[in-house]
Amino acid sequence: MSNDGRPYARLDAAYLLGALDADERLAYEAHLAICRRCRAGLAEISAIPSLLAGLDESVFILALGVPCLFRTADR
């Protein structure tokens, strides 16, 4: 969601990923109850956490070309 001056326009990803503190989360949830645009924006990105959770960390390391310093015995 783009930030067009609305105070909650940039909190959707942080909310979805659990990065808001308790007060921010409660305020954002109260806002979601009355803002169709923010609910729609949140719905658009709602699949991201499960997609990220399904990725192996090596995908990110290989994409960046950085050697993995935290390899486990099975990798």
C-alpha positions in Angstrom: 0.0 0.0 0.0 1.4 3.4 -0.9 1.8 6.2 1.7 -0.5 9.0 0.4 -0.6 10.9 3.7 -2.8 8.5 5.7 -1.2 7.6 9.0 -1.8 3.9 8.6 -0.9 3.5 5.0 2.6 2.0 5.6 1.8 -0.3 8.6 0.2 -3.2 6.6 3.4 -5.2 6.2 4.6 -4.5 9.8 1.2 -5.6 11.1 1.1 -8.7 9.0 4.6 -9.7 10.1 3.9 -9.0 13.8 6.3 -6.1 14.0 4.0 -3.6 15.6 4.1 -3.0 19.4 0.9 -3.7 21.3 -0.4 -0.1 21.1 0.3 0.3 17.4 -1.3 -3.1 16.7 -4.5 -2.1 18.6 -4.7 1.3 16.9 -4.1 -0.4 13.5 -6.8 -3.0 14.1 -9.2 -0.3 15.2 -8.4 1.6 12.0 -8.9 -1.6 9.9 -12.5 -1.9 11.3 -13.4 1.4 9.6 -11.1 1.6 6.5 -12.0 -0.6 3.5 -8.9 0.6 1.6 -6.5 -0.6 4.3 -8.4 -3.9 4.7 -8.1 -4.4 0.9 -4.4 -3.6 1.0 -3.8 -6.0 3.9 -5.7 -8.7 2.0 -3.5 -8.2 -1.1 -0.3 -9.1 0.9 -1.7 -11.6 3.3 0.0 -14.6 1.6 3.5 -13.2 2.1 4.3 -14.6 5.6 3.4 -18.2 4.6 5.5 -17.8 1.4 8.4 -16.5 3.3 8.1 -19.3 5.9 8.3 -21.8 3.1 11.6 -20.6 1.8 14.9 -22.1 2.8 17.4 -19.6 4.1 19.9 -20.7 1.5 17.6 -19.1 -1.2 18.4 -15.7 0.3 22.1 -16.5 0.7 22.5 -17.8 -2.8 20.6 -14.8 -4.2 22.9 -12.4 -2.5 26.1 -14.3 -3.4 27.1 -14.4 0.3 28.7 -17.5 1.8 26.6 -19.1 4.5 28.3 -18.7 7.9 25.6 -20.6 9.8 25.6 -23.9 8.1 24.3 -26.9 10.0 25.8 -30.4 9.8 23.0 -31.5 7.4 23.7 -28.7 4.9 
